[in-house]
Amino acid sequence: MTAQIHPQAIVDPLARIGEGCVIGPFAVIGADVEIGNHCQIGAHTVIEGPSRLGAHNHIFQFASVGTAPQDLGYTGEPTALEIGSHNTIREFVTINRGTVKGGGVTRIGNHNLLMAYCHVAHDCCIGDQVVMANAATLAGHVSVEDHAILGGLSAVHQYARVGAHAILGGGTMAPLDIPPFMMAAGNHARLHGINVRGLARRGISRETILQIKRAYRLLFRSGQRLEGAMDEVLQRGLNAPEVAYLLDFIRSSKRGITRP
């Protein structure tokens, strides 16, 4: 199938458009842009390069993708944006390319939903099956791991991380790392227990969820220092891989961990 490019779209001759793509009117596709097969690009969308998009992505009207980073230190270097496949990017979403000091690449994985007005800043890394509700915002260098959900109007501080399967309530301001499997809300964010329903929906066993709950109580409700509580988690035989991942996430934190 050849691509269907509306006659009023502006597509640079150096852009590479995959088979079966549909590009709407007044869309603007830059020179160093590669769009995979069967993507839908809505009217008035702007995609600048260097940007690489996988297959079966649906970008709705008025989105701005692959534009220069909003960073005062950026001086026009050819940094990049990489987006996987099967993503839905809704109206007025903005996604910036990386910066040299941040590694040069902003990355978005597969099967993600970015609702209207979301912002993904330079050098962010989003995993797979992430949901960002309306107007959720990521500052630069933020990492959002697989299956995380960010509520509407939430914001994550630069260099902070959101762990896998975590969920942020609407309007949450997250200046510190949000541990995996947790629910967080508030300004500033505080933990409110385990995302039990989300874990169960994704096939995590009841036994593993119970281990995560016990680890949570020791880490954040026992009154111990975090280092001692992590040792006790191991001593109690809480050895599910998910618990080990939770402990590794905490150990590797540079910004600090959100607490209850």
C-alpha positions as CSV (number, residue, x, y, z in Angstrom):
1,M,0.0,0.0,0.0
2,T,1.3,3.4,-0.9
3,A,1.0,6.2,1.6
4,Q,-2.1,8.5,1.4
5,I,-0.7,12.1,1.7
6,H,-3.3,14.9,1.6
7,P,-2.4,17.4,-1.2
8,Q,-2.4,20.2,1.4
9,A,0.2,18.4,3.6
10,I,3.8,19.6,3.5
11,V,6.2,16.7,3.5
12,D,9.9,17.3,2.9
13,P,11.2,15.2,0.0
14,L,13.9,13.8,2.4
15,A,11.3,12.4,4.9
16,R,10.7,8.7,4.7
17,I,7.1,7.7,4.9
18,G,6.1,4.0,5.4
19,E,3.6,2.0,3.5
20,G,-0.1,2.5,4.3
21,C,0.4,5.8,6.2
22,V,-2.3,8.4,6.1
23,I,-1.2,12.0,6.5
24,G,-3.9,14.7,6.9
25,P,-4.2,18.2,5.5
26,F,-1.8,20.9,6.7
27,A,0.5,18.4,8.4
28,V,4.1,19.4,8.3
29,I,6.7,16.6,8.1
30,G,10.4,17.6,8.3
31,A,13.4,16.4,6.4
32,D,15.0,14.0,8.8
33,V,11.8,12.2,9.8
34,E,11.2,8.5,9.4
35,I,7.6,7.2,9.9
36,G,6.9,3.5,10.0
37,N,4.2,1.6,8.2
38,H,0.5,2.2,8.7
39,C,0.8,5.3,10.8
40,Q,-2.0,8.0,10.9
41,I,-0.8,11.6,11.1
42,G,-3.6,14.0,11.8
43,A,-4.3,17.4,10.3
44,H,-2.0,20.3,11.4
45,T,0.4,17.9,13.1
46,V,4.1,19.0,13.0
47,I,6.8,16.4,13.1
48,E,10.4,17.6,13.0
49,G,13.6,15.6,12.9
50,P,15.8,13.8,13.5
51,S,12.8,11.7,14.6
52,R,12.1,8.0,14.1
53,L,8.6,6.5,14.5
54,G,7.7,2.8,14.4
55,A,4.6,1.3,12.9
56,H,0.9,1.7,13.6
57,N,1.2,5.0,15.5
58,H,-1.8,7.3,15.6
59,I,-0.9,11.0,16.1
60,F,-4.0,13.2,16.3
61,Q,-4.4,16.8,15.0
62,F,-2.3,19.7,16.3
63,A,0.3,17.5,18.0
64,S,3.9,18.8,18.0
65,V,6.4,16.0,17.8
66,G,10.2,16.0,17.6
67,T,10.6,19.7,18.1
68,A,13.7,21.3,19.6
69,P,14.2,21.0,23.4
70,Q,13.1,23.8,25.7
71,D,16.5,24.1,27.2
72,L,18.6,27.3,27.4
73,G,21.7,25.3,26.8
74,Y,20.5,23.9,23.5
75,T,22.3,25.5,20.5
76,G,20.8,23.5,17.6
77,E,22.7,20.2,17.9
78,P,21.1,17.4,15.8
79,T,19.6,15.5,18.7
80,A,16.9,12.9,18.2
81,L,13.5,11.5,19.1
82,E,12.7,7.8,19.0
83,I,9.1,6.5,19.2
84,G,8.2,2.8,19.0
85,S,5.0,1.3,17.6
86,H,1.3,1.2,18.4
87,N,1.3,4.5,20.3
88,T,-1.6,6.9,20.5
89,I,-0.7,10.6,20.8
90,R,-3.7,12.9,21.2
91,E,-4.4,16.5,20.4
92,F,-1.9,19.2,21.3
93,V,0.7,16.8,22.8
94,T,4.2,18.2,22.7
95,I,7.3,15.9,22.6
96,N,10.8,17.4,22.4
97,R,14.0,15.9,21.1
98,G,16.9,15.3,23.5
99,T,19.9,17.4,24.4
100,V,23.6,16.6,24.1
101,K,24.2,16.8,27.9
102,G,21.3,14.4,28.4
103,G,22.4,11.7,26.0
104,G,20.9,13.3,22.9
105,V,17.7,11.2,22.6
106,T,14.2,11.3,23.9
107,R,12.7,7.8,23.8
108,I,9.1,6.5,23.9
109,G,8.4,2.8,23.8
110,N,5.3,0.9,22.5
111,H,1.6,0.8,23.2
112,N,1.5,4.0,25.1
113,L,-1.4,6.5,25.4
114,L,-0.6,10.2,25.7
115,M,-3.9,12.1,26.1
116,A,-4.5,15.7,25.0
117,Y,-2.1,18.4,26.1
118,C,0.6,16.1,27.6
119,H,4.2,17.3,27.5
120,V,7.3,15.1,27.2
121,A,10.4,17.1,27.6
122,H,13.9,16.5,26.4
123,D,15.8,13.4,27.2
124,C,12.8,11.6,28.8
125,C,12.5,7.9,28.6
126,I,9.0,6.3,28.6
127,G,8.6,2.5,28.6
128,D,5.7,0.4,27.3
129,Q,2.0,0.6,28.0
130,V,2.2,3.8,29.9
131,V,-0.8,6.1,30.2
132,M,-0.5,9.8,30.6
133,A,-3.9,11.4,31.2
134,N,-4.8,14.9,30.0
135,A,-2.1,17.6,30.5
136,A,0.3,15.3,32.4
137,T,3.8,16.8,32.2
138,L,7.3,15.4,32.3
139,A,10.2,17.7,32.9
140,G,13.6,16.9,31.3
141,H,15.4,13.7,31.9
142,V,12.4,11.9,33.5
143,S,12.1,8.1,33.3
144,V,8.6,6.5,33.3
145,E,8.7,2.7,33.5
146,D,6.3,0.1,32.0
147,H,2.6,0.1,32.9
148,A,2.8,3.4,34.9
149,I,-0.2,5.7,34.9
150,L,0.0,9.4,35.3
151,G,-3.2,11.2,36.2
152,G,-4.4,14.3,34.6
153,L,-2.6,17.6,35.4
154,S,0.2,15.6,37.2
155,A,3.8,16.7,36.8
156,V,7.1,15.0,37.4
157,H,10.3,16.9,38.3
158,Q,13.4,16.8,36.1
159,Y,15.6,13.7,36.6
160,A,12.9,12.0,38.7
161,R,11.6,8.5,38.0
162,V,8.2,6.8,38.0
163,G,8.6,3.1,38.7
164,A,6.8,0.3,36.8
165,H,3.1,-0.2,37.6
166,A,3.0,3.0,39.7
167,I,0.0,5.2,39.5
168,L,-0.1,9.0,40.2
169,G,-3.4,10.6,41.1
170,G,-4.7,13.6,39.2
171,G,-2.9,16.9,40.0
172,T,0.0,15.1,41.6
173,M,3.3,17.0,41.9
174,A,6.2,14.5,42.0
175,P,9.6,16.0,42.9
176,L,11.1,12.7,44.0
177,D,11.2,9.2,42.6
178,I,7.9,7.2,42.8
179,P,8.7,3.6,43.7
180,P,7.3,0.8,41.5
181,F,3.9,-0.7,42.3
182,M,2.9,2.3,44.4
183,M,0.0,4.7,44.4
184,A,1.0,8.4,44.9
185,A,-1.0,11.6,45.1
186,G,-0.8,15.1,46.4
187,N,1.4,18.3,46.3
188,H,4.0,17.3,47.1
189,A,3.4,13.6,46.3
190,R,3.0,11.1,49.1
191,L,2.6,7.3,48.9
192,H,-0.9,5.9,49.5
193,G,-0.2,2.1,49.4
194,I,0.1,-0.5,46.7
195,N,-1.6,-0.4,43.3
196,V,-3.2,-3.7,44.0
197,R,-5.9,-3.5,41.4
198,G,-3.5,-2.6,38.7
199,L,-1.1,-5.4,39.6
200,A,-4.0,-7.9,39.6
201,R,-5.2,-6.8,36.2
202,R,-1.7,-7.4,34.8
203,G,-1.5,-10.9,36.0
204,I,0.7,-10.5,39.1
205,S,-0.1,-13.4,41.4
206,R,-1.8,-12.9,44.8
207,E,1.3,-14.3,46.6
208,T,3.6,-11.7,44.9
209,I,1.2,-8.9,45.7
210,L,1.2,-10.0,49.4
211,Q,5.0,-9.9,49.4
212,I,5.0,-6.4,47.9
213,K,2.5,-5.3,50.6
214,R,4.7,-6.7,53.4
215,A,7.8,-5.1,51.9
216,Y,5.9,-1.7,51.7
217,R,5.0,-2.0,55.4
218,L,8.6,-2.6,56.4
219,L,10.0,0.0,54.1
220,F,7.6,2.8,54.8
221,R,5.4,2.1,57.8
222,S,7.7,0.4,60.3
223,G,9.5,3.6,61.4
224,Q,12.9,2.2,60.6
225,R,15.6,3.9,58.5
226,L,15.2,2.9,54.9
227,E,18.6,1.1,54.8
228,G,17.7,-1.1,57.8
229,A,14.2,-1.7,56.5
230,M,15.6,-3.0,53.2
231,D,17.8,-5.4,55.2
232,E,14.8,-6.7,57.1
233,V,12.9,-7.2,53.9
234,L,15.6,-9.7,52.8
235,Q,15.8,-11.3,56.2
236,R,12.0,-11.9,56.2
237,G,12.5,-14.0,53.0
238,L,10.5,-11.6,50.7
239,N,12.3,-12.9,47.7
240,A,9.8,-12.4,44.8
241,P,11.6,-10.8,41.8
242,E,9.2,-7.8,42.0
243,V,10.4,-7.2,45.6
244,A,14.0,-7.4,44.5
245,Y,13.3,-4.9,41.7
246,L,11.7,-2.5,44.3
247,L,14.8,-2.7,46.5
248,D,17.1,-2.1,43.5
249,F,15.0,0.9,42.4
250,I,15.3,2.4,45.9
251,R,19.1,1.8,46.1
252,S,19.6,3.5,42.7
253,S,17.6,6.6,43.5
254,K,19.5,9.9,43.0
255,R,16.7,12.3,43.8
256,G,15.3,10.5,46.8
257,I,12.2,8.3,47.3
258,T,8.7,9.5,47.8
259,R,7.3,8.5,51.3
260,P,3.8,8.1,52.8
